[in-house]
Amino acid sequence: MSPSRARATTALALLLLATTACTAAEHESTPASHPPPVSRQAEQLRLPLDAYASTVAETHVVEDAQDLLMRRCMNDLGMEWKTLPSVDAQDTEPPNLRRYGADESEAVRYGYHPRPDPPSVVRRNRAWDEREALPAEVRRAAYGASGTGGCLKAARHRLVGDTPPPDYHAFNQLTGTGLEASRRTPEVREALRTWHVCMAKAGFDYPDPFAAAGSGRWETTEPTAAERATARRDVACQKSAKLMTVWAAAETRIQHRLIQQNSDRLREAKARKDRWLAAARRVLKRAGD
């Protein structure tokens, strides 16, 4: 994997939350030309800790600026460097999609399978993959022997000087803590019981939406009719139990408390992130002038 590959910053920060809501099957390699929009509730779900992690779009801004600086460095060495293709704004997922279970819009078509990546995401991911096959000489120039040197190191220094890279450890830790703590609150436990009863009436015996989504039955290449039926009932029961509304309210309250308890740590993390993002935007703006 290329050392500069940062598709994972925000996505992986949420992976510990999303993996239980996804089947183990891989994303399809064929892009979806018109992926279905996510539900409005999932689109609008924002939590207090979101301010301390980069969105996917912000991650792309930093990657793109760094890539431009790497291209200049590589060109100075007499080597070509293809910059990453952009991702269309509508192709980035909301930050908290599937946080409390399957999304209504996806369940109808894909069950619990992840929807195929849209074309612009596929193009960017393929560009990352192509960097894995760069000639050894080019890779050394780009990344140095350590994987963090070469033009990558030069580009990062030109971008932000000695400012360390954004550190999302605090966010990862606290967002996981917030999810688990909110899950144990009386109101969320009651909503989950309501969901369970609703599912049981249709013959499904799962303790919670994560167990339903993570069933080994869905580890298939394509979603099955049974999987879609289960997912449709799942999201219907989530709606009847007002699960997302109740859970988000409980977690919002807990996250505010966690932010107060870790204010210094989070303030430093956000300052670092903001400095990288501001520097990246300046580079892109100059390139576009």
Phi and psi restraints in degrees (value plus and minus 20) as a CYANA .aco file:
   2 SER   PHI     -82.6   -42.6
   2 SER   PSI     115.9   155.9
   3 PRO   PHI     -79.7   -39.7
   3 PRO   PSI     -48.8    -8.8
   4 SER   PHI    -104.2   -64.2
   4 SER   PSI     -21.6    18.4
   5 ARG   PHI     -86.1   -46.1
   5 ARG   PSI      93.2   133.2
   6 ALA   PHI    -139.5   -99.5
   6 ALA   PSI       2.6    42.6
   7 ARG   PHI     -79.2   -39.2
   7 ARG   PSI     -37.9     2.1
   8 ALA   PHI    -109.7   -69.7
   8 ALA   PSI     -27.8    12.2
   9 THR   PHI     -76.2   -36.2
   9 THR   PSI     -85.7   -45.7
  10 THR   PHI     -98.8   -58.8
  10 THR   PSI     -59.6   -19.6
  11 ALA   PHI     -78.9   -38.9
  11 ALA   PSI     -64.0   -24.0
  12 LEU   PHI     -93.8   -53.8
  12 LEU   PSI     -45.0    -5.0
  13 ALA   PHI     -82.9   -42.9
  13 ALA   PSI     -47.7    -7.7
  14 LEU   PHI    -121.3   -81.3
  14 LEU   PSI     -22.0    18.0
  15 LEU   PHI     -81.5   -41.5
  15 LEU   PSI     -58.7   -18.7
  16 LEU   PHI     -82.4   -42.4
  16 LEU   PSI     -41.2    -1.2
  17 LEU   PHI    -110.9   -70.9
  17 LEU   PSI     -52.3   -12.3
  18 ALA   PHI    -110.1   -70.1
  18 ALA   PSI     -44.3    -4.3
  19 THR   PHI     -82.1   -42.1
  19 THR   PSI     -53.4   -13.4
  20 THR   PHI     -93.5   -53.5
  20 THR   PSI     -32.1     7.9
  21 ALA   PHI    -123.1   -83.1
  21 ALA   PSI      -7.1    32.9
  22 CYS   PHI    -151.8  -111.8
  22 CYS   PSI     128.8   168.8
  23 THR   PHI     -92.2   -52.2
  23 THR   PSI     143.3   183.3
  24 ALA   PHI     -95.4   -55.4
  24 ALA   PSI     -28.8    11.2
  25 ALA   PHI     -85.2   -45.2
  25 ALA   PSI     128.7   168.7
  26 GLU   PHI     -98.2   -58.2
  26 GLU   PSI     139.6   179.6
  27 HIS   PHI     -79.3   -39.3
  27 HIS   PSI     125.1   165.1
  28 GLU   PHI     -88.7   -48.7
  28 GLU   PSI     124.9   164.9
  29 SER   PHI     -98.2   -58.2
  29 SER   PSI     -43.4    -3.4
  30 THR   PHI     -98.1   -58.1
  30 THR   PSI     104.0   144.0
  31 PRO   PHI     -89.4   -49.4
  31 PRO   PSI     130.0   170.0
  32 ALA   PHI    -109.9   -69.9
  32 ALA   PSI      99.3   139.3
  33 SER   PHI     -87.9   -47.9
  33 SER   PSI     -54.0   -14.0
  34 HIS   PHI    -157.0  -117.0
  34 HIS   PSI      56.7    96.7
  35 PRO   PHI     -81.9   -41.9
  35 PRO   PSI     122.6   162.6
  36 PRO   PHI     -86.0   -46.0
  36 PRO   PSI     123.3   163.3
  37 PRO   PHI     -87.1   -47.1
  37 PRO   PSI     130.5   170.5
  38 VAL   PHI     -97.2   -57.2
  38 VAL   PSI     146.2   186.2
  39 SER   PHI     -84.0   -44.0
  39 SER   PSI     132.3   172.3
  40 ARG   PHI     -81.2   -41.2
  40 ARG   PSI     -58.2   -18.2
  41 GLN   PHI     -82.6   -42.6
  41 GLN   PSI     -63.1   -23.1
  42 ALA   PHI     -87.5   -47.5
  42 ALA   PSI     -57.6   -17.6
  43 GLU   PHI     -82.3   -42.3
  43 GLU   PSI     -57.1   -17.1
  44 GLN   PHI    -112.7   -72.7
  44 GLN   PSI     -26.5    13.5
  45 LEU   PHI     -88.6   -48.6
  45 LEU   PSI      97.2   137.2
  46 ARG   PHI    -149.8  -109.8
  46 ARG   PSI     120.9   160.9
  47 LEU   PHI    -142.5  -102.5
  47 LEU   PSI     133.4   173.4
  48 PRO   PHI     -75.8   -35.8
  48 PRO   PSI     -57.0   -17.0
  49 LEU   PHI     -92.4   -52.4
  49 LEU   PSI     -31.4     8.6
  50 ASP   PHI     -77.8   -37.8
  50 ASP   PSI     -47.6    -7.6
  51 ALA   PHI     -85.8   -45.8
  51 ALA   PSI     -34.5     5.5
  52 TYR   PHI    -125.1   -85.1
  52 TYR   PSI     -14.5    25.5
  53 ALA   PHI    -149.8  -109.8
  53 ALA   PSI     132.3   172.3
  54 SER   PHI     -95.8   -55.8
  54 SER   PSI     122.0   162.0
  55 THR   PHI     -92.7   -52.7
  55 THR   PSI     147.9   187.9
  56 VAL   PHI     -79.7   -39.7
  56 VAL   PSI     -62.0   -22.0
  57 ALA   PHI     -82.3   -42.3
  57 ALA   PSI     -59.9   -19.9
  58 GLU   PHI     -87.9   -47.9
  58 GLU   PSI     -57.1   -17.1
  59 THR   PHI     -80.3   -40.3
  59 THR   PSI     -61.1   -21.1
  60 HIS   PHI     -85.2   -45.2
  60 HIS   PSI     -56.0   -16.0
  61 VAL   PHI     -80.2   -40.2
  61 VAL   PSI     -66.6   -26.6
  62 VAL   PHI     -85.6   -45.6
  62 VAL   PSI     -63.9   -23.9
  63 GLU   PHI     -78.5   -38.5
  63 GLU   PSI     -64.5   -24.5
  64 ASP   PHI     -86.5   -46.5
  64 ASP   PSI     -61.3   -21.3
  65 ALA   PHI     -85.6   -45.6
  65 ALA   PSI     -64.3   -24.3
  66 GLN   PHI     -81.6   -41.6
  66 GLN   PSI     -57.9   -17.9
  67 ASP   PHI     -84.5   -44.5
  67 ASP   PSI     -60.6   -20.6
  68 LEU   PHI     -81.5   -41.5
  68 LEU   PSI     -62.7   -22.7
  69 LEU   PHI     -88.1   -48.1
  69 LEU   PSI     -55.2   -15.2
  70 MET   PHI     -86.2   -46.2
  70 MET   PSI     -58.0   -18.0
  71 ARG   PHI     -82.8   -42.8
  71 ARG   PSI     -61.6   -21.6
  72 ARG   PHI     -82.0   -42.0
  72 ARG   PSI     -63.4   -23.4
  73 CYS   PHI     -83.2   -43.2
  73 CYS   PSI     -64.9   -24.9
  74 MET   PHI     -87.4   -47.4
  74 MET   PSI     -58.8   -18.8
  75 ASN   PHI     -83.7   -43.7
  75 ASN   PSI     -56.2   -16.2
  76 ASP   PHI     -83.3   -43.3
  76 ASP   PSI     -45.2    -5.2
  77 LEU   PHI    -110.8   -70.8
  77 LEU   PSI     -15.8    24.2
  78 GLY   PHI      60.7   100.7
  78 GLY   PSI       1.6    41.6
  79 MET   PHI    -140.2  -100.2
  79 MET   PSI     129.4   169.4
  80 GLU   PHI    -102.6   -62.6
  80 GLU   PSI     133.6   173.6
  81 TRP   PHI    -165.9  -125.9
  81 TRP   PSI      92.3   132.3
  82 LYS   PHI    -100.6   -60.6
  82 LYS   PSI     103.7   143.7
  83 THR   PHI     -97.1   -57.1
  83 THR   PSI     138.6   178.6
  84 LEU   PHI     -90.9   -50.9
  84 LEU   PSI     119.8   159.8
  85 PRO   PHI     -88.9   -48.9
  85 PRO   PSI     129.8   169.8
  86 SER   PHI     -96.7   -56.7
  86 SER   PSI     140.1   180.1
  87 VAL   PHI    -127.0   -87.0
  87 VAL   PSI     110.6   150.6
  88 ASP   PHI     -82.3   -42.3
  88 ASP   PSI     122.1   162.1
  89 ALA   PHI     -76.7   -36.7
  89 ALA   PSI     -58.2   -18.2
  90 GLN   PHI     -94.5   -54.5
  90 GLN   PSI     -26.4    13.6
  91 ASP   PHI    -115.5   -75.5
  91 ASP   PSI     -19.3    20.7
  92 THR   PHI    -114.1   -74.1
  92 THR   PSI     115.6   155.6
  93 GLU   PHI     -98.2   -58.2
  93 GLU   PSI     130.6   170.6
  94 PRO   PHI     -80.5   -40.5
  94 PRO   PSI     132.7   172.7
  95 PRO   PHI     -85.6   -45.6
  95 PRO   PSI     -46.1    -6.1
  96 ASN   PHI    -136.0   -96.0
  96 ASN   PSI       5.1    45.1
  97 LEU   PHI     -81.4   -41.4
  97 LEU   PSI     111.8   151.8
  98 ARG   PHI      47.7    87.7
  98 ARG   PSI      -2.0    38.0
  99 ARG   PHI     -83.3   -43.3
  99 ARG   PSI     -57.4   -17.4
 100 TYR   PHI    -131.3   -91.3
 100 TYR   PSI      -8.3    31.7
 101 GLY   PHI     119.2   159.2
 101 GLY   PSI    -190.4  -150.4
 102 ALA   PHI     -83.7   -43.7
 102 ALA   PSI     130.5   170.5
 103 ASP   PHI    -111.3   -71.3
 103 ASP   PSI     120.3   160.3
 104 GLU   PHI     -78.1   -38.1
 104 GLU   PSI     -67.4   -27.4
 105 SER   PHI     -84.7   -44.7
 105 SER   PSI     -58.1   -18.1
 106 GLU   PHI     -94.5   -54.5
 106 GLU   PSI     -55.7   -15.7
 107 ALA   PHI     -80.2   -40.2
 107 ALA   PSI     -58.5   -18.5
 108 VAL   PHI     -82.3   -42.3
 108 VAL   PSI     -59.6   -19.6
 109 ARG   PHI    -117.2   -77.2
 109 ARG   PSI     -57.9   -17.9
 110 TYR   PHI    -135.5   -95.5
 110 TYR   PSI     -20.6    19.4
 111 GLY   PHI      42.7    82.7
 111 GLY   PSI    -143.9  -103.9
 112 TYR   PHI    -122.4   -82.4
 112 TYR   PSI     -19.3    20.7
 113 HIS   PHI     -91.2   -51.2
 113 HIS   PSI     124.4   164.4
 114 PRO   PHI     -86.8   -46.8
 114 PRO   PSI     121.3   161.3
 115 ARG   PHI     -89.6   -49.6
 115 ARG   PSI     131.5   171.5
 116 PRO   PHI     -80.9   -40.9
 116 PRO   PSI     126.8   166.8
 117 ASP   PHI     -84.0   -44.0
 117 ASP   PSI     117.9   157.9
 118 PRO   PHI     -89.3   -49.3
 118 PRO   PSI     144.3   184.3
 119 PRO   PHI     -74.5   -34.5
 119 PRO   PSI     -61.9   -21.9
 120 SER   PHI     -88.6   -48.6
 120 SER   PSI     -51.7   -11.7
 121 VAL   PHI     -90.7   -50.7
 121 VAL   PSI     -61.1   -21.1
 122 VAL   PHI     -80.1   -40.1
 122 VAL   PSI     -63.1   -23.1
 123 ARG   PHI     -82.3   -42.3
 123 ARG   PSI     -63.0   -23.0
 124 ARG   PHI     -88.0   -48.0
 124 ARG   PSI     -62.1   -22.1
 125 ASN   PHI     -83.9   -43.9
 125 ASN   PSI     -57.4   -17.4
 126 ARG   PHI     -86.1   -46.1
 126 ARG   PSI     -56.8   -16.8
 127 ALA   PHI     -83.1   -43.1
 127 ALA   PSI     -60.6   -20.6
 128 TRP   PHI     -81.2   -41.2
 128 TRP   PSI     -63.2   -23.2
 129 ASP   PHI     -83.5   -43.5
 129 ASP   PSI     -57.3   -17.3
 130 GLU   PHI     -83.2   -43.2
 130 GLU   PSI     -48.6    -8.6
 131 ARG   PHI     -89.6   -49.6
 131 ARG   PSI     -40.8    -0.8
 132 GLU   PHI     -87.5   -47.5
 132 GLU   PSI     -44.4    -4.4
 133 ALA   PHI    -122.5   -82.5
 133 ALA   PSI      -5.6    34.4
 134 LEU   PHI     -83.2   -43.2
 134 LEU   PSI     127.1   167.1
 135 PRO   PHI     -76.2   -36.2
 135 PRO   PSI     129.8   169.8
 136 ALA   PHI     -76.1   -36.1
 136 ALA   PSI     -59.5   -19.5
 137 GLU   PHI     -83.2   -43.2
 137 GLU   PSI     -60.5   -20.5
 138 VAL   PHI     -89.4   -49.4
 138 VAL   PSI     -62.1   -22.1
 139 ARG   PHI     -82.3   -42.3
 139 ARG   PSI     -60.2   -20.2
 140 ARG   PHI     -83.8   -43.8
 140 ARG   PSI     -60.7   -20.7
 141 ALA   PHI     -86.0   -46.0
 141 ALA   PSI     -57.8   -17.8
 142 ALA   PHI     -94.6   -54.6
 142 ALA   PSI     -64.0   -24.0
 143 TYR   PHI    -140.6  -100.6
 143 TYR   PSI     -25.2    14.8
 144 GLY   PHI      49.9    89.9
 144 GLY   PSI     156.4   196.4
 145 ALA   PHI     -88.2   -48.2
 145 ALA   PSI     -48.6    -8.6
 146 SER   PHI    -103.4   -63.4
 146 SER   PSI     -35.5     4.5
 147 GLY   PHI      70.1   110.1
 147 GLY   PSI     -29.6    10.4
 148 THR   PHI    -147.5  -107.5
 148 THR   PSI      -5.1    34.9
 149 GLY   PHI    -126.0   -86.0
 149 GLY   PSI    -164.0  -124.0
 150 GLY   PHI      35.7    75.7
 150 GLY   PSI    -166.7  -126.7
 151 CYS   PHI     -88.5   -48.5
 151 CYS   PSI     -44.0    -4.0
 152 LEU   PHI     -82.0   -42.0
 152 LEU   PSI     -68.5   -28.5
 153 LYS   PHI     -83.0   -43.0
 153 LYS   PSI     -62.4   -22.4
 154 ALA   PHI     -83.6   -43.6
 154 ALA   PSI     -60.8   -20.8
 155 ALA   PHI     -85.9   -45.9
 155 ALA   PSI     -62.7   -22.7
 156 ARG   PHI     -84.5   -44.5
 156 ARG   PSI     -59.6   -19.6
 157 HIS   PHI     -87.3   -47.3
 157 HIS   PSI     -59.1   -19.1
 158 ARG   PHI     -87.6   -47.6
 158 ARG   PSI     -51.1   -11.1
 159 LEU   PHI     -92.4   -52.4
 159 LEU   PSI     -70.8   -30.8
 160 VAL   PHI    -154.5  -114.5
 160 VAL   PSI      -6.7    33.3
 161 GLY   PHI      44.9    84.9
 161 GLY   PSI    -148.7  -108.7
 162 ASP   PHI    -115.7   -75.7
 162 ASP   PSI     -11.6    28.4
 163 THR   PHI     -83.3   -43.3
 163 THR   PSI     103.5   143.5
 164 PRO   PHI     -82.4   -42.4
 164 PRO   PSI     136.5   176.5
 165 PRO   PHI     -81.2   -41.2
 165 PRO   PSI     134.9   174.9
 166 PRO   PHI     -74.0   -34.0
 166 PRO   PSI     116.8   156.8
 167 ASP   PHI    -133.1   -93.1
 167 ASP   PSI      92.1   132.1
 168 TYR   PHI    -119.5   -79.5
 168 TYR   PSI      -5.1    34.9
 169 HIS   PHI     -81.3   -41.3
 169 HIS   PSI     -63.2   -23.2
 170 ALA   PHI     -81.8   -41.8
 170 ALA   PSI     -65.2   -25.2
 171 PHE   PHI     -81.6   -41.6
 171 PHE   PSI     -69.1   -29.1
 172 ASN   PHI     -76.2   -36.2
 172 ASN   PSI     -65.5   -25.5
 173 GLN   PHI     -86.8   -46.8
 173 GLN   PSI     -66.9   -26.9
 174 LEU   PHI     -94.6   -54.6
 174 LEU   PSI     -53.8   -13.8
 175 THR   PHI     -89.7   -49.7
 175 THR   PSI     -53.7   -13.7
 176 GLY   PHI     -87.6   -47.6
 176 GLY   PSI     -61.0   -21.0
 177 THR   PHI     -81.8   -41.8
 177 THR   PSI     -63.1   -23.1
 178 GLY   PHI     -83.1   -43.1
 178 GLY   PSI     -60.5   -20.5
 179 LEU   PHI     -84.5   -44.5
 179 LEU   PSI     -68.2   -28.2
 180 GLU   PHI     -87.7   -47.7
 180 GLU   PSI     -59.3   -19.3
 181 ALA   PHI     -85.7   -45.7
 181 ALA   PSI     -61.2   -21.2
 182 SER   PHI     -87.8   -47.8
 182 SER   PSI     -51.3   -11.3
 183 ARG   PHI     -82.7   -42.7
 183 ARG   PSI     -47.7    -7.7
 184 ARG   PHI    -110.9   -70.9
 184 ARG   PSI     -21.8    18.2
 185 THR   PHI     -89.7   -49.7
 185 THR   PSI     131.2   171.2
 186 PRO   PHI     -77.1   -37.1
 186 PRO   PSI     -59.8   -19.8
 187 GLU   PHI     -90.0   -50.0
 187 GLU   PSI     -56.1   -16.1
 188 VAL   PHI     -92.6   -52.6
 188 VAL   PSI     -59.8   -19.8
 189 ARG   PHI     -81.0   -41.0
 189 ARG   PSI     -58.6   -18.6
 190 GLU   PHI     -87.3   -47.3
 190 GLU   PSI     -61.8   -21.8
 191 ALA   PHI     -83.5   -43.5
 191 ALA   PSI     -58.2   -18.2
 192 LEU   PHI     -87.5   -47.5
 192 LEU   PSI     -55.4   -15.4
 193 ARG   PHI     -84.6   -44.6
 193 ARG   PSI     -62.1   -22.1
 194 THR   PHI     -81.6   -41.6
 194 THR   PSI     -62.3   -22.3
 195 TRP   PHI     -81.4   -41.4
 195 TRP   PSI     -65.3   -25.3
 196 HIS   PHI     -80.8   -40.8
 196 HIS   PSI     -64.2   -24.2
 197 VAL   PHI     -82.4   -42.4
 197 VAL   PSI     -61.9   -21.9
 198 CYS   PHI     -81.3   -41.3
 198 CYS   PSI     -63.7   -23.7
 199 MET   PHI     -86.1   -46.1
 199 MET   PSI     -61.1   -21.1
 200 ALA   PHI     -82.7   -42.7
 200 ALA   PSI     -53.3   -13.3
 201 LYS   PHI     -83.4   -43.4
 201 LYS   PSI     -43.9    -3.9
 202 ALA   PHI    -118.7   -78.7
 202 ALA   PSI     -12.9    27.1
 203 GLY   PHI      70.3   110.3
 203 GLY   PSI      -6.7    33.3
 204 PHE   PHI    -125.0   -85.0
 204 PHE   PSI     110.0   150.0
 205 ASP   PHI    -136.7   -96.7
 205 ASP   PSI      62.1   102.1
 206 TYR   PHI    -144.4  -104.4
 206 TYR   PSI     120.1   160.1
 207 PRO   PHI     -91.4   -51.4
 207 PRO   PSI     -48.3    -8.3
 208 ASP   PHI    -180.8  -140.8
 208 ASP   PSI     149.9   189.9
 209 PRO   PHI     -80.9   -40.9
 209 PRO   PSI     -50.7   -10.7
 210 PHE   PHI     -87.5   -47.5
 210 PHE   PSI     -58.1   -18.1
 211 ALA   PHI     -86.9   -46.9
 211 ALA   PSI     -58.2   -18.2
 212 ALA   PHI     -83.8   -43.8
 212 ALA   PSI     -66.4   -26.4
 213 ALA   PHI     -89.8   -49.8
 213 ALA   PSI     -50.9   -10.9
 214 GLY   PHI    -111.9   -71.9
 214 GLY   PSI     -10.9    29.1
 215 SER   PHI     -79.7   -39.7
 215 SER   PSI     118.1   158.1
 216 GLY   PHI     -83.1   -43.1
 216 GLY   PSI     -37.0     3.0
 217 ARG   PHI     -82.2   -42.2
 217 ARG   PSI     -43.9    -3.9
 218 TRP   PHI    -114.2   -74.2
 218 TRP   PSI     -12.0    28.0
 219 GLU   PHI    -102.2   -62.2
 219 GLU   PSI      47.4    87.4
 220 THR   PHI    -145.2  -105.2
 220 THR   PSI     141.9   181.9
 221 THR   PHI     -83.9   -43.9
 221 THR   PSI     -62.9   -22.9
 222 GLU   PHI    -142.2  -102.2
 222 GLU   PSI     132.4   172.4
 223 PRO   PHI     -84.2   -44.2
 223 PRO   PSI     117.5   157.5
 224 THR   PHI    -111.1   -71.1
 224 THR   PSI     147.7   187.7
 225 ALA   PHI     -82.1   -42.1
 225 ALA   PSI     -58.8   -18.8
 226 ALA   PHI     -85.4   -45.4
 226 ALA   PSI     -59.0   -19.0
 227 GLU   PHI     -84.1   -44.1
 227 GLU   PSI     -65.8   -25.8
 228 ARG   PHI     -81.8   -41.8
 228 ARG   PSI     -61.6   -21.6
 229 ALA   PHI     -83.3   -43.3
 229 ALA   PSI     -61.7   -21.7
 230 THR   PHI     -84.6   -44.6
 230 THR   PSI     -64.6   -24.6
 231 ALA   PHI     -85.4   -45.4
 231 ALA   PSI     -58.8   -18.8
 232 ARG   PHI     -83.1   -43.1
 232 ARG   PSI     -63.9   -23.9
 233 ARG   PHI     -84.9   -44.9
 233 ARG   PSI     -59.7   -19.7
 234 ASP   PHI     -75.1   -35.1
 234 ASP   PSI     -74.6   -34.6
 235 VAL   PHI     -89.3   -49.3
 235 VAL   PSI     -50.8   -10.8
 236 ALA   PHI     -84.9   -44.9
 236 ALA   PSI     -60.3   -20.3
 237 CYS   PHI     -90.3   -50.3
 237 CYS   PSI     -54.6   -14.6
 238 GLN   PHI     -79.8   -39.8
 238 GLN   PSI     -62.5   -22.5
 239 LYS   PHI     -86.4   -46.4
 239 LYS   PSI     -64.1   -24.1
 240 SER   PHI     -86.5   -46.5
 240 SER   PSI     -51.0   -11.0
 241 ALA   PHI    -106.5   -66.5
 241 ALA   PSI     -23.1    16.9
 242 LYS   PHI      31.4    71.4
 242 LYS   PSI      20.0    60.0
 243 LEU   PHI     -82.8   -42.8
 243 LEU   PSI     -67.3   -27.3
 244 MET   PHI     -84.6   -44.6
 244 MET   PSI     -61.8   -21.8
 245 THR   PHI     -82.3   -42.3
 245 THR   PSI     -66.6   -26.6
 246 VAL   PHI     -86.7   -46.7
 246 VAL   PSI     -65.6   -25.6
 247 TRP   PHI     -87.3   -47.3
 247 TRP   PSI     -62.7   -22.7
 248 ALA   PHI     -83.0   -43.0
 248 ALA   PSI     -58.8   -18.8
 249 ALA   PHI     -84.4   -44.4
 249 ALA   PSI     -63.3   -23.3
 250 ALA   PHI     -85.4   -45.4
 250 ALA   PSI     -63.3   -23.3
 251 GLU   PHI     -91.1   -51.1
 251 GLU   PSI     -54.8   -14.8
 252 THR   PHI     -78.4   -38.4
 252 THR   PSI     -64.7   -24.7
 253 ARG   PHI     -81.7   -41.7
 253 ARG   PSI     -63.7   -23.7
 254 ILE   PHI     -89.2   -49.2
 254 ILE   PSI     -59.9   -19.9
 255 GLN   PHI     -84.3   -44.3
 255 GLN   PSI     -57.6   -17.6
 256 HIS   PHI     -79.4   -39.4
 256 HIS   PSI     -60.9   -20.9
 257 ARG   PHI     -85.9   -45.9
 257 ARG   PSI     -61.7   -21.7
 258 LEU   PHI     -84.2   -44.2
 258 LEU   PSI     -56.3   -16.3
 259 ILE   PHI     -85.8   -45.8
 259 ILE   PSI     -61.7   -21.7
 260 GLN   PHI     -82.8   -42.8
 260 GLN   PSI     -60.3   -20.3
 261 GLN   PHI     -93.9   -53.9
 261 GLN   PSI     -40.0     0.0
 262 ASN   PHI    -146.3  -106.3
 262 ASN   PSI      14.8    54.8
 263 SER   PHI     -82.2   -42.2
 263 SER   PSI     -63.6   -23.6
 264 ASP   PHI     -84.3   -44.3
 264 ASP   PSI     -66.1   -26.1
 265 ARG   PHI     -81.5   -41.5
 265 ARG   PSI     -64.7   -24.7
 266 LEU   PHI     -92.8   -52.8
 266 LEU   PSI     -54.9   -14.9
 267 ARG   PHI     -82.2   -42.2
 267 ARG   PSI     -61.9   -21.9
 268 GLU   PHI     -85.2   -45.2
 268 GLU   PSI     -62.4   -22.4
 269 ALA   PHI     -82.2   -42.2
 269 ALA   PSI     -62.5   -22.5
 270 LYS   PHI     -89.0   -49.0
 270 LYS   PSI     -58.4   -18.4
 271 ALA   PHI     -81.5   -41.5
 271 ALA   PSI     -60.5   -20.5
 272 ARG   PHI     -84.2   -44.2
 272 ARG   PSI     -67.2   -27.2
 273 LYS   PHI     -80.1   -40.1
 273 LYS   PSI     -65.5   -25.5
 274 ASP   PHI     -84.7   -44.7
 274 ASP   PSI     -55.6   -15.6
 275 ARG   PHI     -87.4   -47.4
 275 ARG   PSI     -63.0   -23.0
 276 TRP   PHI     -82.0   -42.0
 276 TRP   PSI     -63.3   -23.3
 277 LEU   PHI     -87.5   -47.5
 277 LEU   PSI     -63.3   -23.3
 278 ALA   PHI     -83.1   -43.1
 278 ALA   PSI     -62.0   -22.0
 279 ALA   PHI     -83.8   -43.8
 279 ALA   PSI     -60.7   -20.7
 280 ALA   PHI     -84.2   -44.2
 280 ALA   PSI     -61.4   -21.4
 281 ARG   PHI     -85.1   -45.1
 281 ARG   PSI     -55.3   -15.3
 282 ARG   PHI     -83.8   -43.8
 282 ARG   PSI     -63.6   -23.6
 283 VAL   PHI     -81.3   -41.3
 283 VAL   PSI     -65.8   -25.8
 284 LEU   PHI     -86.8   -46.8
 284 LEU   PSI     -57.8   -17.8
 285 LYS   PHI     -84.6   -44.6
 285 LYS   PSI     -64.4   -24.4
 286 ARG   PHI     -82.7   -42.7
 286 ARG   PSI     -57.6   -17.6
 287 ALA   PHI     -87.6   -47.6
 287 ALA   PSI     -47.8    -7.8
 288 GLY   PHI    -109.8   -69.8
 288 GLY   PSI     -31.9     8.1
